[in-house]
Amino acid sequence: MNYTAEYQSILGKVLMASDGENLTGLWFFGAKHFAAGLGSERQIKELPIFKNARKWLDIYFSGREPDFTPPLLLRGSDFQNEVWNLLRKIPYGQTATYGEIAKRLASARGIERMSARAVGAAVGRNPISIIVPCHRVIGASGGLTGYAAGADKKAYLLNLERKAEK
């Protein structure tokens, strides 16, 4: 069974999903791939994991870096999970390019090259927005490319983190 609850952020309403113990989804309403993989069998229910996720989000949106991460369960292909794990290593207030992530992934796999486009596709399918920081991935030229919730939200999140770092 999948459980859901909502969170009202300063950027709009967010849907949270859980398997009962772990956070399995966090999407802005209206985002591309909204609730992807959630399925139709779900129940609105308040759970401790949602309280934990709301606390994390409250700290984050107050302009501070949370010092904990709620339990997460990322459901995707092996490749997607490799990419999503690399996203979690991008430090708060910093960014990485799709190409840099592709190079890290290629190095970890012991291969010469990895497609930045394939990395971009996996980044775009990240089911746990903000906490798994796909907004920290930018284009090679520094442009704010490819955020499922929109470039305006991506810019806001990056600016929020930059202000906190100063």
C-alpha positions as CSV (number, residue, x, y, z in Angstrom):
1,M,0.0,0.0,0.0
2,N,1.2,3.5,-0.8
3,Y,0.3,6.4,1.6
4,T,0.2,10.1,0.7
5,A,0.1,13.4,2.5
6,E,0.5,17.0,1.4
7,Y,2.9,19.7,2.3
8,Q,2.4,23.4,1.6
9,S,5.7,24.9,0.6
10,I,6.5,28.5,-0.2
11,L,6.7,27.3,-3.8
12,G,3.4,25.6,-3.8
13,K,1.8,22.3,-2.8
14,V,3.8,19.2,-2.6
15,L,2.7,15.6,-2.6
16,M,4.6,13.2,-0.3
17,A,4.4,9.4,-0.7
18,S,5.4,6.6,1.6
19,D,5.4,2.8,1.9
20,G,4.6,3.2,5.5
21,E,8.1,3.6,6.8
22,N,10.2,5.3,4.1
23,L,9.6,8.4,2.0
24,T,9.1,7.1,-1.6
25,G,8.0,10.3,-3.4
26,L,8.0,14.1,-3.1
27,W,6.6,16.0,-6.1
28,F,5.5,19.5,-6.7
29,F,1.9,19.5,-7.9
30,G,2.0,20.1,-11.7
31,A,5.5,18.9,-12.1
32,K,6.5,16.7,-15.0
33,H,6.3,13.0,-13.9
34,F,4.0,14.0,-11.0
35,A,3.4,10.9,-8.8
36,A,5.1,8.7,-11.4
37,G,5.2,5.1,-10.2
38,L,2.8,5.8,-7.3
39,G,0.0,3.7,-8.7
40,S,-3.7,4.1,-8.0
41,E,-3.9,2.1,-4.8
42,R,-3.1,4.7,-2.3
43,Q,-4.5,6.1,0.9
44,I,-4.2,9.5,2.5
45,K,-2.8,9.0,6.0
46,E,-0.7,10.8,8.4
47,L,2.4,8.9,9.3
48,P,5.6,9.6,11.3
49,I,7.6,9.6,8.1
50,F,5.5,12.5,6.8
51,K,6.0,14.4,10.1
52,N,9.8,13.8,9.7
53,A,9.7,14.9,6.0
54,R,7.7,18.1,6.9
55,K,10.3,18.9,9.6
56,W,13.1,18.5,7.0
57,L,11.2,20.7,4.5
58,D,10.5,23.4,7.1
59,I,14.2,23.6,8.0
60,Y,15.2,23.7,4.4
61,F,12.7,26.4,3.4
62,S,13.7,28.5,6.3
63,G,17.1,28.8,4.6
64,R,19.1,26.3,6.6
65,E,20.6,23.0,5.7
66,P,18.8,20.1,7.5
67,D,21.2,18.0,9.6
68,F,19.2,14.8,9.0
69,T,17.6,13.0,6.1
70,P,14.3,11.1,6.5
71,P,14.4,7.4,5.6
72,L,14.2,7.2,1.8
73,L,13.3,4.4,-0.6
74,L,14.1,5.3,-4.2
75,R,12.3,3.1,-6.7
76,G,13.9,3.0,-10.1
77,S,16.2,1.1,-12.4
78,D,19.8,0.3,-11.3
79,F,21.0,3.1,-13.5
80,Q,18.6,5.6,-12.1
81,N,19.5,4.7,-8.5
82,E,23.2,5.1,-9.4
83,V,22.5,8.6,-10.6
84,W,20.2,9.5,-7.7
85,N,22.8,8.4,-5.2
86,L,25.3,10.7,-6.9
87,L,22.8,13.5,-6.6
88,R,22.7,13.0,-2.9
89,K,26.5,13.7,-2.8
90,I,26.2,17.2,-4.3
91,P,26.8,19.4,-1.3
92,Y,24.2,21.9,-0.1
93,G,24.7,25.3,-1.9
94,Q,26.8,23.8,-4.7
95,T,26.0,22.5,-8.2
96,A,27.2,19.9,-10.7
97,T,26.7,19.5,-14.4
98,Y,25.1,16.6,-16.1
99,G,28.5,16.0,-17.7
100,E,30.3,15.9,-14.4
101,I,27.8,13.4,-13.1
102,A,28.3,11.3,-16.2
103,K,32.1,11.3,-15.7
104,R,31.7,10.3,-12.1
105,L,29.4,7.5,-13.1
106,A,31.7,6.3,-15.9
107,S,34.6,6.3,-13.5
108,A,32.7,4.3,-10.8
109,R,31.7,1.8,-13.5
110,G,35.3,1.6,-14.9
111,I,34.3,2.7,-18.4
112,E,35.6,5.5,-20.5
113,R,32.4,7.5,-21.1
114,M,28.8,7.9,-20.0
115,S,26.1,9.8,-21.8
116,A,25.2,13.1,-20.1
117,R,21.8,12.9,-21.8
118,A,21.2,9.5,-20.2
119,V,22.1,11.1,-16.8
120,G,19.7,13.9,-17.6
121,A,16.9,11.5,-18.2
122,A,17.5,9.8,-14.9
123,V,17.8,13.1,-13.0
124,G,14.5,14.1,-14.5
125,R,12.8,11.0,-13.1
126,N,14.0,11.6,-9.5
127,P,11.0,10.7,-7.4
128,I,12.1,12.6,-4.3
129,S,12.5,16.2,-5.2
130,I,14.5,18.6,-3.1
131,I,15.7,16.0,-0.5
132,V,17.4,14.2,-3.4
133,P,18.7,17.4,-4.9
134,C,18.1,17.2,-8.6
135,H,17.8,21.0,-8.6
136,R,21.5,21.2,-8.0
137,V,22.2,19.8,-11.5
138,I,22.8,22.4,-14.2
139,G,23.8,22.6,-17.8
140,A,27.4,22.7,-19.0
141,S,27.0,26.4,-19.7
142,G,25.7,27.0,-16.2
143,G,22.1,27.2,-17.4
144,L,19.1,26.1,-15.3
145,T,18.1,23.3,-17.6
146,G,15.6,20.4,-17.1
147,Y,13.9,20.8,-13.7
148,A,10.6,18.8,-13.7
149,A,8.9,21.4,-11.5
150,G,10.0,24.3,-13.6
151,A,13.0,26.6,-14.0
152,D,11.5,29.2,-11.6
153,K,11.4,26.7,-8.8
154,K,14.9,25.5,-9.5
155,A,16.2,29.0,-9.5
156,Y,14.5,29.7,-6.2
157,L,15.9,26.6,-4.5
158,L,19.5,27.3,-5.7
159,N,19.2,30.9,-4.6
160,L,17.9,29.8,-1.2
161,E,20.9,27.6,-0.7
162,R,23.3,30.2,-1.9
163,K,22.0,32.8,0.5
164,A,22.2,30.3,3.4
165,E,25.9,29.6,2.6
166,K,26.9,33.2,2.9
